[in-house]
């Protein structure tokens, strides 16, 4: 079952609703999540990163997690279904 997650992002001064699924990129060798990792079982960090990457054109545009790149983007989770 695929879970769709809707997030409201403010990017470039305008609101944007982003829909992502619950698939997260993992290392091929079974090493876990490839990018952002939440604390323990929390998944908000990798889900937010996925939405941010989608808005900006891909994970390669997240600039390796530098906070300065994300300072203009604010987000809140709208709904899970």
N, CA and C atoms as an extended XYZ file, in Angstrom:
243
Properties=species:S:1:pos:R:3:atomname:S:1:resname:S:1:resid:I:1 pbc="F F F"
N         0.837       -1.178        0.000 N   UNK     1
C         0.000        0.000        0.000 CA  UNK     1
C         0.887        1.249        0.000 C   UNK     1
N         0.615        2.152       -0.901 N   UNK     2
C         1.354        3.412       -0.966 CA  UNK     2
C         0.602        4.459       -0.149 C   UNK     2
N         1.321        5.155        0.692 N   UNK     3
C         0.755        6.249        1.463 CA  UNK     3
C         1.152        7.549        0.784 C   UNK     3
N         0.185        8.414        0.554 N   UNK     4
C         0.473        9.729       -0.011 CA  UNK     4
C         0.490       10.747        1.111 C   UNK     4
N         1.469       11.609        1.103 N   UNK     5
C         1.655       12.614        2.137 CA  UNK     5
C         1.593       13.977        1.460 C   UNK     5
N         0.781       14.858        2.016 N   UNK     6
C         0.613       16.191        1.464 CA  UNK     6
C         1.271       17.185        2.406 C   UNK     6
N         2.154       17.988        1.871 N   UNK     7
C         2.843       18.996        2.664 CA  UNK     7
C         2.641       20.360        2.021 C   UNK     7
N         2.511       21.357        2.852 N   UNK     8
C         2.401       22.730        2.371 CA  UNK     8
C         3.746       23.394        2.583 C   UNK     8
N         4.398       23.761        1.493 N   UNK     9
C         5.705       24.407        1.559 CA  UNK     9
C         5.576       25.852        1.104 C   UNK     9
N         6.283       26.726        1.765 N   UNK    10
C         6.419       28.106        1.307 CA  UNK    10
C         7.783       28.204        0.666 C   UNK    10
N         7.795       28.411       -0.625 N   UNK    11
C         9.054       28.474       -1.358 CA  UNK    11
C         9.035       29.691       -2.262 C   UNK    11
N        10.030       30.550       -2.112 N   UNK    12
C        10.095       31.757       -2.917 CA  UNK    12
C         8.955       32.719       -2.624 C   UNK    12
N         8.419       32.672       -1.410 N   UNK    13
C         7.356       33.586       -1.004 CA  UNK    13
C         5.960       33.157       -1.394 C   UNK    13
N         5.808       31.978       -1.965 N   UNK    14
C         4.495       31.506       -2.391 CA  UNK    14
C         4.202       30.119       -1.812 C   UNK    14
N         2.942       29.874       -1.414 N   UNK    15
C         2.603       28.546       -0.903 CA  UNK    15
C         2.529       27.533       -2.040 C   UNK    15
N         2.899       26.316       -1.722 N   UNK    16
C         2.847       25.243       -2.706 CA  UNK    16
C         2.550       23.946       -1.989 C   UNK    16
N         1.503       23.234       -2.415 N   UNK    17
C         1.194       21.935       -1.844 CA  UNK    17
C         1.961       20.884       -2.634 C   UNK    17
N         2.700       20.053       -1.925 N   UNK    18
C         3.531       19.019       -2.540 CA  UNK    18
C         3.022       17.660       -2.087 C   UNK    18
N         2.844       16.759       -3.023 N   UNK    19
C         2.427       15.398       -2.708 CA  UNK    19
C         3.613       14.469       -2.922 C   UNK    19
N         3.923       13.699       -1.890 N   UNK    20
C         4.996       12.703       -2.006 CA  UNK    20
C         4.437       11.354       -1.570 C   UNK    20
N         5.141       10.295       -1.925 N   UNK    21
C         4.755        8.975       -1.431 CA  UNK    21
C         5.667        8.610       -0.271 C   UNK    21
N         5.453        7.430        0.271 N   UNK    22
C         6.216        7.028        1.453 CA  UNK    22
C         7.478        6.248        1.123 C   UNK    22
N         7.879        6.226       -0.140 N   UNK    23
C         9.130        5.561       -0.506 CA  UNK    23
C        10.290        6.528       -0.290 C   UNK    23
N        11.283        6.079        0.437 N   UNK    24
C        12.450        6.914        0.719 CA  UNK    24
C        13.697        6.248        0.152 C   UNK    24
N        14.636        7.024       -0.386 N   UNK    25
C        15.846        6.443       -0.962 CA  UNK    25
C        16.725        5.800        0.106 C   UNK    25
N        17.152        4.583       -0.182 N   UNK    26
C        18.007        3.831        0.740 CA  UNK    26
C        19.260        3.366        0.005 C   UNK    26
N        20.285        3.073        0.765 N   UNK    27
C        21.519        2.543        0.186 CA  UNK    27
C        21.281        1.122       -0.291 C   UNK    27
N        21.865        0.749       -1.416 N   UNK    28
C        21.683       -0.574       -2.007 CA  UNK    28
C        22.222       -1.680       -1.114 C   UNK    28
N        23.209       -1.377       -0.286 N   UNK    29
C        23.810       -2.408        0.554 CA  UNK    29
C        23.042       -2.649        1.852 C   UNK    29
N        21.850       -2.048        1.978 N   UNK    30
C        21.049       -2.243        3.183 CA  UNK    30
C        21.466       -1.354        4.335 C   UNK    30
N        22.205       -0.296        4.045 N   UNK    31
C        22.711        0.591        5.085 CA  UNK    31
C        21.710        1.603        5.604 C   UNK    31
N        20.457        1.502        5.221 N   UNK    32
C        19.445        2.424        5.721 CA  UNK    32
C        19.187        3.576        4.771 C   UNK    32
N        18.575        4.624        5.302 N   UNK    33
C        18.220        5.782        4.495 CA  UNK    33
C        19.466        6.438        3.914 C   UNK    33
N        19.353        6.852        2.658 N   UNK    34
C        20.508        7.416        1.960 CA  UNK    34
C        20.779        8.865        2.347 C   UNK    34
N        19.761        9.599        2.762 N   UNK    35
C        19.954       11.021        3.028 CA  UNK    35
C        19.558       11.331        4.471 C   UNK    35
N        18.627       12.235        4.670 N   UNK    36
C        18.243       12.635        6.032 CA  UNK    36
C        17.714       11.445        6.824 C   UNK    36
N        18.066       11.447        8.086 N   UNK    37
C        17.585       10.396        8.986 CA  UNK    37
C        16.920       11.059       10.182 C   UNK    37
N        15.779       10.511       10.572 N   UNK    38
C        15.101       11.013       11.762 CA  UNK    38
C        15.716       10.397       13.012 C   UNK    38
N        15.328       10.920       14.125 N   UNK    39
C        15.783       10.382       15.407 CA  UNK    39
C        14.942        9.160       15.742 C   UNK    39
N        15.581        8.021       15.870 N   UNK    40
C        14.841        6.793       16.157 CA  UNK    40
C        13.929        6.427       15.006 C   UNK    40
N        12.637        6.280       15.318 N   UNK    41
C        11.653        5.891       14.302 CA  UNK    41
C        10.953        7.094       13.677 C   UNK    41
N        11.376        8.307       14.008 N   UNK    42
C        10.723        9.500       13.455 CA  UNK    42
C        11.098        9.674       11.988 C   UNK    42
N        10.102        9.937       11.172 N   UNK    43
C        10.339       10.057        9.731 CA  UNK    43
C        10.103       11.451        9.183 C   UNK    43
N         9.819       12.420       10.027 N   UNK    44
C         9.503       13.747        9.498 CA  UNK    44
C        10.680       14.350        8.733 C   UNK    44
N        11.903       14.153        9.191 N   UNK    45
C        13.065       14.751        8.514 CA  UNK    45
C        13.248       14.214        7.093 C   UNK    45
N        13.256       12.889        6.879 N   UNK    46
C        13.413       12.420        5.500 CA  UNK    46
C        12.204       12.727        4.612 C   UNK    46
N        11.000       12.801        5.193 N   UNK    47
C         9.827       13.149        4.394 CA  UNK    47
C         9.868       14.613        3.972 C   UNK    47
N        10.267       15.492        4.881 N   UNK    48
C        10.403       16.901        4.536 CA  UNK    48
C        11.502       17.102        3.493 C   UNK    48
N        12.596       16.359        3.652 N   UNK    49
C        13.686       16.464        2.686 CA  UNK    49
C        13.221       16.019        1.298 C   UNK    49
N        12.410       14.948        1.252 N   UNK    50
C        11.910       14.466       -0.029 CA  UNK    50
C        11.019       15.526       -0.694 C   UNK    50
N        10.144       16.159        0.091 N   UNK    51
C         9.287       17.216       -0.453 CA  UNK    51
C        10.121       18.398       -0.934 C   UNK    51
N        11.121       18.778       -0.148 N   UNK    52
C        12.005       19.881       -0.520 CA  UNK    52
C        12.740       19.555       -1.821 C   UNK    52
N        13.238       18.318       -1.921 N   UNK    53
C        13.935       17.898       -3.135 CA  UNK    53
C        13.004       17.919       -4.341 C   UNK    53
N        11.750       17.522       -4.136 N   UNK    54
C        10.791       17.527       -5.241 CA  UNK    54
C        10.532       18.955       -5.730 C   UNK    54
N        10.385       19.885       -4.821 N   UNK    55
C        10.139       21.282       -5.186 CA  UNK    55
C        11.320       21.871       -5.948 C   UNK    55
N        12.529       21.481       -5.555 N   UNK    56
C        13.725       22.097       -6.129 CA  UNK    56
C        14.359       21.292       -7.255 C   UNK    56
N        13.745       20.179       -7.658 N   UNK    57
C        14.218       19.456       -8.822 CA  UNK    57
C        15.004       18.191       -8.553 C   UNK    57
N        15.146       17.767       -7.325 N   UNK    58
C        15.839       16.521       -7.016 CA  UNK    58
C        16.754       16.637       -5.809 C   UNK    58
N        17.182       15.507       -5.317 N   UNK    59
C        18.060       15.479       -4.142 CA  UNK    59
C        19.392       16.178       -4.403 C   UNK    59
N        19.827       16.168       -5.654 N   UNK    60
C        21.109       16.818       -5.962 CA  UNK    60
C        21.044       18.328       -5.740 C   UNK    60
N        19.832       18.876       -5.642 N   UNK    61
C        19.680       20.316       -5.421 CA  UNK    61
C        19.445       20.683       -3.955 C   UNK    61
N        19.561       19.717       -3.065 N   UNK    62
C        19.378       20.027       -1.650 CA  UNK    62
C        20.670       20.516       -1.013 C   UNK    62
N        21.735       20.590       -1.772 N   UNK    63
C        23.034       21.117       -1.339 CA  UNK    63
C        23.546       20.453       -0.060 C   UNK    63
N        23.433       19.165       -0.026 N   UNK    64
C        23.979       18.355        1.071 CA  UNK    64
C        23.485       18.789        2.444 C   UNK    64
N        22.263       19.282        2.503 N   UNK    65
C        21.658       19.598        3.782 CA  UNK    65
C        22.071       20.904        4.418 C   UNK    65
N        22.708       21.795        3.667 N   UNK    66
C        23.097       23.077        4.252 CA  UNK    66
C        21.857       23.878        4.639 C   UNK    66
N        21.822       24.321        5.872 N   UNK    67
C        20.658       25.034        6.383 CA  UNK    67
C        20.384       26.318        5.613 C   UNK    67
N        21.415       26.991        5.134 N   UNK    68
C        21.222       28.246        4.406 CA  UNK    68
C        20.367       28.057        3.162 C   UNK    68
N        20.448       26.881        2.559 N   UNK    69
C        19.667       26.610        1.353 CA  UNK    69
C        18.185       26.469        1.677 C   UNK    69
N        17.861       26.036        2.874 N   UNK    70
C        16.466       25.799        3.241 CA  UNK    70
C        15.861       26.943        4.030 C   UNK    70
N        16.608       27.999        4.292 N   UNK    71
C        16.113       29.065        5.149 CA  UNK    71
C        14.891       29.771        4.573 C   UNK    71
N        14.714       29.762        3.245 N   UNK    72
C        13.559       30.407        2.637 CA  UNK    72
C        12.357       29.490        2.544 C   UNK    72
N        12.546       28.226        2.810 N   UNK    73
C        11.447       27.279        2.681 CA  UNK    73
C        10.931       26.915        4.064 C   UNK    73
N         9.661       27.178        4.275 N   UNK    74
C         9.009       26.811        5.529 CA  UNK    74
C         7.961       25.774        5.176 C   UNK    74
N         7.690       24.857        6.094 N   UNK    75
C         6.757       23.790        5.750 CA  UNK    75
C         5.931       23.357        6.943 C   UNK    75
N         4.794       22.758        6.633 N   UNK    76
C         3.997       22.099        7.653 CA  UNK    76
C         3.292       20.920        6.991 C   UNK    76
N         3.124       19.861        7.746 N   UNK    77
C         2.466       18.686        7.212 CA  UNK    77
C         0.955       18.922        7.248 C   UNK    77
N         0.292       18.743        6.110 N   UNK    78
C        -1.147       18.947        6.039 CA  UNK    78
C        -1.917       17.692        6.404 C   UNK    78
N        -1.587       16.579        5.772 N   UNK    79
C        -2.405       15.389        5.996 CA  UNK    79
C        -1.690       14.135        5.510 C   UNK    79
N        -2.051       13.038        6.114 N   UNK    80
C        -1.639       11.718        5.651 CA  UNK    80
C        -2.919       11.017        5.212 C   UNK    80
N        -2.862       10.267        4.132 N   UNK    81
C        -4.027        9.446        3.802 CA  UNK    81
C        -3.600        8.211        3.055 C   UNK    81
